[in-house]
Amino acid sequence: MDFLRWDTPLQAVTILLITLLCVYFVFLQPPKNTTVALEVEFKDVNFITNDDIDTLLKPFGLEVDREKGSIDNTAPQYVSGNFAVRSQKDVKKNLADIDSKAIENSFKDYFGRVQTFSYNDATISVQIEKTLALDRKLRKALEDYKLSNSFISHDSANILKITINAGKIPAGSRAEIEKAFKEKIGSLVSFKATEKGTRVKLGLDLRSGTHLRLQLLPNPEVGIKEITPQIMEQTIMVLDKRINELGTFEPIIQPQGDNSIIVDLPEVQDPQAAIEIIQKSAFLEFKEQSATDPSGWKTVMTGDKIKGAQMSLVNGPHVGFELTPEGSKQFAEITERNIKKPIAIFFDGELISAPVVQNVISTGSGQITMGGGGDLKKSEEEALSLARYLRAGALPVPLKIVENQLVGPTLGKESLEKSLHAGIIGLAVICIFMVFVYRVPGFLADMALIFYALILMACFTEYGFVLTLPGIAGFILSIGMAVDANVLIFERLREELWDKKEVPQAISTAFHRAWSAVLDSHVTTFIGAVVMYYYGSSSVKGFGLTLALGTFVSLITAVFVTRVFVDLVSKNKIVTSRWLYGE
């Protein structure tokens, strides 16, 4: 480990600068993932109105007789309604002519769930949960602001006291939303918009996100007439590559039934952006001009021949791609017959670029130059997205979004707090143990652990890691690895001091001789973490990535940072007692 040794004061300054930078990233810079929560309390609400029932009965040619019937809001949990029904003007129908199941299903679709439902020849009786009826009105009022998918939660003691996690809401729209609530729902006691945010992204088990249910549709044009388990598996693989390319996002992607997939995306407060990523078919086509019609294009190769793709900013934003052996041969033939002619590149039916071929391209690689209308940032974003789609591959079948909403945390704030408390208590016990057993070196190792924790938290903040409970477990486990390395070193230091060596010599020998054991323990843990990352599911992948990163940083911390601290204390004779070094 001598390669890590250089001027100690310079090392100390380097560590100080890194520490200050990490403190800024973790504690001082503004949160990147802010959301807006609307805290609303209503004074009174008309949970069900005649207009609601008219909306449901209109497709059946019926309407409410407003001079009859009644609505009861007095029960604490449910609202009950008895609605007299008649045929619409110029429609000769009555309630007995309609399939009762069809009307009941219409109520269920509208409100989400119906507690009781019955009807006779001229009256419908229905009982609905107040929270469902109110949520329906809230989502309807939020539709004009594209916020109808917001996560809505009710106070357990007062269902009229509501928190709406609405993602991004422009400041100018908040007064309009308040006005819409008053006009469409009822009078307000209070209305407040609060911006919330965290510097570290939290997983769907700890914070809200977007829940989507996707239906896979047959694609007869390419010979797929039914959704098979193989098609389902391929679609899940493509979605996972698109969404979780680096393994830091930790989405939940799982099949449901024979033709549906559930996708839960942590920290995503804009469902429309998620839908755009997921639904894009990512179909790339290389086209040449038609021999009979110069304005027409004919597809000569598709994106399934691309082996890899990377975005580059050299000489302008573009995507460099590498072809398969079969694709390389095919592309060489295409370019050979189109010298001095353009080859158009289409992505999902849209023209991306149409470069003129100057020479035969037989290297099996090429590039796609982005446009963007002179907007450099837009071109960079397009290039990055295109490269990601090409690496992930095209979806085998079209997808239809059948369910789309913001959801709350599956484990919640209490689980997060308990996990953090457990981690803090464990870290505190470790620090006390190290000081009690190893004295000054133990105290310096504790300081190095704080540096280690700051480094990891800065990585989580800056590189968009989504921290879940398995990720927190990996973080705490890697702390144990860092302490284990220091225990090996300090036990060796004791042995050297017992052999009556001078303190500086004992320190140098202890770090040198413990290096091989420390390295071996970290390498074996790192290998296990890498295997979990490459072969595990989403949560296991996140645990493996956190553990791998933590193990690497703990190795540097244990043998480099701790050594700098110990050298500073011993060389400057801040501590001279051999007993305080562990003898």
Summary of the structure (lengths in Angstrom):
residues: 583
radius of gyration: 31.8
end to end distance: 24.0
largest distance: 108.8
contacts: 1822
relative contact order: 0.10
helix: 50%
strand: 24%
